[in-house]
Amino acid sequence: MDQFRIAVSKDGNQFAAAHFITHGNGQSEPLHGHNYRIGAALSGPLDDYHLVFDFVRLKRDIELVAAELDHRVLLAADNPALPVERSAEDEVVVRSGADRYVFPARDVVILDIPNTTAEMIAAWIADRLLERLADDADRLTRIEVELEETTGQCAVVRRDLSR
């Protein structure tokens, strides 16, 4: 039996964002940024029109998710080594050891992940894409998201969707 998969990985599926991660020793990297590129693939049976999924729609949905993250500081909601708090002045404060960072809330996206590694951001993007694809997700068997931090360096998450 044939199996089908479509993939979209275009230069337009990019976002620029700052982040910092913690390592096993509780130390964090300095705040820095990347020009990320998102690729996504969907697997599943063909529909009545002989498509796994519409390329144009998948590309648009990737662009919309990228826009949520573009030119933002990405912080992890669940990282005890980098505690995040919202201040009354519409600011977000994050502490890293003795350092204290204050950002305007409009410039921050707090992700429901334990660390802003490429792997965890890729998984968050997969979740957001599945939310956007909800009407058709029951037909799909797998989603894959590739998040490139820099040329030749990426993380990939593959999630089976079989019910």
Disulfide bonds with the S-S distance in Angstrom:
none
